[in-house]
Amino acid sequence: MSSSVEQGSDSVEPTPTQTEASTGSMLTVTIGATVPTGFEHTAAEEVKEKIGVDAKISKDRGRIYFPVTSDELHQVHQLRSVDNLFVVVEEYDHYQFKESKDETLTELQELASKLPWTNALEIWKLNRGLKRKKHHRKGVNQTKAKPGSETGDVPAADTEHPVPPQAMSASEGEAKEDNTPDLEISEQDSQQAAPEAKIIKFRVTCNRAGDKHSFSSNEAARDFGGAVQEFFQWKADMTKFDIEVLLNIHNEEVVIGIALTEESLHRRNISHFGPTTLRSTLCYGMLRLCRPQISDIILDPMCGTGAIPLEGALEFNSSFYIAGDNNDMAVNRTVNNVCHIQKRRANKDSTPGLPIDTVRWDLCNLPLRTSSVDIIITDMPFGKRMGSRKKNWDLYPSCLREMARVCRPGSGKAVLLTQDKKCFAKAISKMGGLWRRMHTVWVNVGGLHAGVYLLKRTGATIGQTTEEVNEPQEVVNTQEDQTEDKDPSC
Ligand SMILES: C[S@@+](CC[C@H](N)C(=O)[O-])C[C@H]1O[C@@H](n2cnc3c(N)ncnc32)[C@H](O)[C@@H]1O
């Protein structure tokens, strides 16, 4: 079998840095990770810090790629900034799609049998083993946290839904190609070891973005999936699949991968979801922006389900967190989420309790001493699912003023998330220099374009500074190459 697709020039040559390599019995593969859009550099920073490798940030916003060896796989699952993980089978930076739809789809079909699947499938097997161990530790009766109407980040690009590969009857006894990896789910490997489960079930998911394609993602998934099925003799199953093959197409970038996560890792902390629960990966990005220090007092005065302080208490646990909300249900959810994690941790060794307290309060009148808080980090009502735009015109100035009162002048910081940018900008201008805007990261929250504003509490005293001023906003990019401070939608 030929090892390269018969296509002109270098159009389908794999990128050398992404090529899988074997180091003795240790495999080196490229891991792809979806991350909250806007926080790609934060995720790359975390990968460098925890795994020690440089990550490449994809042109396709919301994805990073980095090399790992097979023994580092468990570390990859510990990353806090990543939503979904996959192992790259092959990557093409400049795939030259044919003009006609038929030719392109035929080429995608041919590609399936020519890809270097072996190492990626080995990693998938290893990953399966890791998941088994984790489930054993958790106990088999563990139920999945059910998200409510949670706001989730969606890729900025138009992602289409997975479609079934064309049903194709595999011809019995057909000789396998030599490079077909020998892969069967052993009874030991499969928890539901039904005899028929020995045949691998799979699905192909195509995520496509770009307007210059002659085909839809459904067509690409169907034809590529059909060829994968024929090549491996796997069985297509859209719901109970063992392997999810990903076909990610972004303009001329094509990445074929195998999923390593069944559900996004951002659900890790929350068992009691609310109407606007923030994904933990986004919370992590917000927390990193304000760089918590040992013994910092960190406040989320509008905590909802407590997603931000919980992520902080788990990951930056040398600080102390106070979570508050004026809604009883929200406070209860936070308490339940904290308890749930405390219980989970109590089953392990002798891990100490979480450094977090929960209070019911009105943010505009906090029961806290002036200048007693180091960092305020919160997700404000956008006025869409929570609160209203009209109410925000009163709420935003009052809360910015009260936050300025409790935050330490000169050194205090705030990281505030909102989609109501106009109201927020106006409210800040009314603060007369209590807050200075340092940096903004533009993110996508449930399809809404929102800003994460890093503010610094200036030394200005409250009372002197309530009139509206056109304060020159000092813009300092605290993270090099991070998203521009300018709102592209304005
Ligand atoms: C966008 S939600 C926060 C969601 C939260 N980050 C989560 O992950 O669940 C905003 C929260 O602000 C709360 N809120 C609104 N006005 C408030 C006020 N004056 N004082 C305290 N909390 C308030 C709402 O009850 C709501 O829970």
The ligand as an SDF file (V2000), in Angstrom:
LIG
                    3D

 27 29  0  0  0  0  0  0  0  0999 V2000
  -23.6710   34.8080   35.6460 C   0  0  0  0  0  0  0  0  0  0  0  0
  -24.1970   34.2400   37.1610 S   0  0  0  0  0  0  0  0  0  0  0  0
  -22.7680   33.5200   37.8440 C   0  0  0  0  0  0  0  0  0  0  0  0
  -22.5780   32.1110   37.4270 C   0  0  0  0  0  0  0  0  0  0  0  0
  -21.4260   31.4190   38.0870 C   0  0  0  0  0  0  0  0  0  0  0  0
  -20.1530   31.9060   37.6270 N   0  0  0  0  0  0  0  0  0  0  0  0
  -21.4990   29.9140   37.9180 C   0  0  0  0  0  0  0  0  0  0  0  0
  -20.5570   29.3310   37.3770 O   0  0  0  0  0  0  0  0  0  0  0  0
  -22.4910   29.3190   38.2690 O   0  0  0  0  0  0  0  0  0  0  0  0
  -24.3890   35.6960   38.0630 C   0  0  0  0  0  0  0  0  0  0  0  0
  -24.8270   35.5170   39.4940 C   0  0  0  0  0  0  0  0  0  0  0  0
  -24.9110   36.8040   40.0780 O   0  0  0  0  0  0  0  0  0  0  0  0
  -25.8850   36.7250   41.0890 C   0  0  0  0  0  0  0  0  0  0  0  0
  -26.2670   38.1280   41.4710 N   0  0  0  0  0  0  0  0  0  0  0  0
  -26.9450   39.0260   40.7390 C   0  0  0  0  0  0  0  0  0  0  0  0
  -27.0790   40.1680   41.4300 N   0  0  0  0  0  0  0  0  0  0  0  0
  -26.4710   39.9860   42.6260 C   0  0  0  0  0  0  0  0  0  0  0  0
  -26.2650   40.7890   43.7620 C   0  0  0  0  0  0  0  0  0  0  0  0
  -26.7230   42.0370   43.8270 N   0  0  0  0  0  0  0  0  0  0  0  0
  -25.5780   40.2700   44.8050 N   0  0  0  0  0  0  0  0  0  0  0  0
  -25.0890   39.0090   44.7650 C   0  0  0  0  0  0  0  0  0  0  0  0
  -25.2680   38.1990   43.7050 N   0  0  0  0  0  0  0  0  0  0  0  0
  -25.9290   38.6620   42.6400 C   0  0  0  0  0  0  0  0  0  0  0  0
  -26.9860   35.9030   40.4670 C   0  0  0  0  0  0  0  0  0  0  0  0
  -27.8090   35.3370   41.4560 O   0  0  0  0  0  0  0  0  0  0  0  0
  -26.1720   34.8700   39.6910 C   0  0  0  0  0  0  0  0  0  0  0  0
  -26.0310   33.6840   40.4350 O   0  0  0  0  0  0  0  0  0  0  0  0
  1  2  1  0
  2  3  1  0
  2 10  1  0
  3  4  1  0
  4  5  1  0
  5  6  1  0
  5  7  1  0
  7  8  2  0
  7  9  1  0
 10 11  1  0
 11 12  1  0
 11 26  1  0
 12 13  1  0
 13 14  1  0
 13 24  1  0
 14 15  1  0
 14 23  1  0
 15 16  2  0
 16 17  1  0
 17 18  1  0
 17 23  2  0
 18 19  1  0
 18 20  2  0
 20 21  1  0
 21 22  2  0
 22 23  1  0
 24 25  1  0
 24 26  1  0
 26 27  1  0
M  CHG  2   2   1   9  -1
M  END
$$$$
